[in-house]
């Protein structure tokens, strides 16, 4: 079913040319890691990987979504920087970083213009 929406509504819904991209993280910590070490890791992650790259993180300790701190999309370069930062950490045994996906409607495909 075709939908004919105004530009204003498309922007509010973050669809079509206003689609915003992000990516998911799935992390596994070392089993012997204490709560203080996990908290220190998360503080460093939010400061060094998220804030430093203009990104926000929504989720828990081990799973979440990374999106742009401002309106707009995460770039492939930002995704790669976060992935490299995570893979360089000793606290983690496994790091999964998804490809870029629609941050608002993850089941929808990415628009070629996004």
Residue pairs with C-beta under 8 A, 6 or more apart in sequence:
5 13
5 15
5 16
10 16
10 17
10 18
11 18
13 104
14 20
14 103
14 104
14 105
15 104
15 105
16 111
17 111
17 113
17 114
19 73
19 102
19 104
19 108
19 110
19 111
19 114
20 67
20 68
20 71
20 72
20 73
20 102
20 103
20 104
20 114
21 73
21 74
21 100
21 101
21 102
21 103
21 110
21 114
22 65
22 66
22 67
22 68
22 73
22 74
22 100
22 101
22 102
22 103
23 65
23 66
23 74
23 79
23 82
23 97
23 98
23 99
23 100
23 101
24 63
24 64
24 65
24 66
24 96
24 97
24 98
24 101
24 106
25 57
25 59
25 63
25 64
25 65
25 66
25 82
25 86
25 95
25 96
25 97
25 98
26 62
26 63
26 94
26 95
26 96
26 98
27 61
27 62
27 63
27 86
27 92
27 94
27 95
27 96
28 62
28 92
28 93
28 94
28 95
29 38
29 41
29 61
29 62
29 91
29 92
29 93
30 90
30 91
30 92
30 93
33 91
37 91
38 61
38 91
41 89
41 91
42 61
45 57
45 85
45 86
46 57
48 85
49 55
49 81
49 82
49 85
49 86
50 56
50 57
50 66
50 69
50 82
51 69
53 78
53 81
53 82
54 68
54 69
54 70
54 78
55 66
55 67
55 68
55 69
55 74
55 78
55 82
56 66
56 67
56 68
56 69
57 64
57 65
57 66
58 64
58 65
58 67
59 65
65 103
66 74
66 79
66 82
67 74
67 103
68 74
73 100
73 103
73 114
74 100
74 103
76 100
79 97
79 100
82 97
83 95
83 97
86 92
86 95
86 97
87 95
100 110
101 110
102 108
102 109
102 110
